[in-house]
Amino acid sequence: MVQSLTSTKLDNPQEWDLSDLYTGFDDPQLEQDLEALKTKAADFRDQFRGKVAELNADRLAECFKTLEAIAQTSGYLYSFPSLIFSADTRNTEAKQFLDKVMEALTAVENQLLFFDLELQGLTAEQFDQLQKATILQPYGHYLSKIAKYRPHTLSEAVEQTRNQDSLTGRQAFIQLRSIHLGEQQYEPVTTPDGKTVSTEADLSALAFHPNPETREAAYQSVRKVMNQHNSLYGYILNTVAQDHKIENQMRGYDSTLHKQLLADEVSEPVFNAIMEGTHSRFDLFQRYYRLKGQAIGQKIRLCDIYAPWTIDEQIPPIPYKAGVETLIAALDQFDPNYARRAEEFFIKDWVDAKVRPGKRGGAFCAYSYGKHSYLLLSYTDDYNSLFTLAHEMGHGLHFAWIDDRQTYFNSNPPMVLAEIASTFNELLLLDYLLKQAKGDKTLTKSLITRQLEDQLNLLFRQSTISRLELLVHDRAAQGSFDSTFVNDQWMKLYQELCGDAVEVLSEHQYDWARIGHIYFKPYYCYQYTASNIVSLACYQKYLEVGKDFIPGYLELLAAGGSQDQVAALRQYVGVDIEDPETIRGALTYVENLLNQLESTL
């Protein structure tokens, strides 16, 4: 461990320092950047609108650089209030400034819409010539993505209206849910040792508590809030889904799935293979929880799925500082440079891990091109929090490698690639912890079962969420729906997944409302499944070839969004996501873990 990290104040979960973006809402640079951005966008429009077809490759490359600079500044202006709001959704100043910025950035986006539209209006011959130009080679994949949207592009006036409507339409409803959820208060739960918790993060952490009554009380506390506002969250989801339907009709998409797969650069056969492959092996999910139920001595309820395997199983807490040091040590064994770049996040306070009321639930990594990423989570002194930290750090390191090598337009990796580093990081951490836990049978068993439960979540729960979305968006295509429809479908899906191995509590019908991705970005969750499948394949390669795997893996990370993800996976790490054997390999990995676990019982 380097001295610079140990000297930092990590005794408690840290709060982030956003001064690399702006020093505060009173920072004059904020207004200066906002006004300069508007001017730059207006000048660009005056100079090039109606003339894109006349530009040669050299001039087009200059335009791309100008647009990238505008987008980079836009990202800083959005990130600053958005990050403050995420850390405290009760911060009215952050909310007001975020609204102001979003309105301004929408206006800037509308000023620049003409450029891609005019590019898409070029003849196939013109477009082909541009793609062959040497100076535009760094933008080759970006141009191919623009071309894919040619059949789905509307007129400039309609595109501008869609952007403006988003402020008070779909995006506004998504924001409403975040604000409303952040304002909720939960019934406190007191553990047998006298500790009382009342935040969503702390209540969720009690899912791992050894006492069954405590687990159930925490589970019920969170679901009670979801039940109270079930109709509201159903109304918001219906509104979001209906807006997607309208957009599909306007743009000529077959469905919301079709639209999203195009954006994700995933073919429909690959999506179907993932969904069908996981659906065919629900027996693995059920087999695990039958084993766990036998160990606990009762049928597993949904509030028990993360319970310790034995009542007297006491896993010691892992405080924040110890967790950070453990993660860095695990990454250091993989690659010292990789670990040093992870340390920087903690040394420079790019992490917000403190638990507080009003903080957005879940965890994320927010990347600001040309600077670095910020990580948000709520660290609750347990191994689940540590693995969440490892996951988000994977994203942060991925973007660090992208930032070294890519232009702005190539800095956004396709979604399957975007989740690989995060899952890979968790596997590195798991192996390190298992080695450190030798001789500690309780911790070893806990880590193995945690890995199994993580895999079951990624392969089966996440794909089940996308199964729900298939039903929701199919229903939206036919007409509106309410929360009762979503409740019923969610219960049916979970009853099929759980079979007779897990008792699906009635309160679970409201649980879908906690899943932010079904609002923010349709069909995001199957990509966790896809990325996990690919990450497992990558990790198996790493175990086979050792350190020789690392250069290709880092090249894969550095590729960002500069090339087709299927080709990149084949080129850099020799993994083929289109090969059904890759999916079977992930399922076999889980089956082998189950066999190992069963042999110890």
Disulfide bonds with the S-S distance in Angstrom:
none
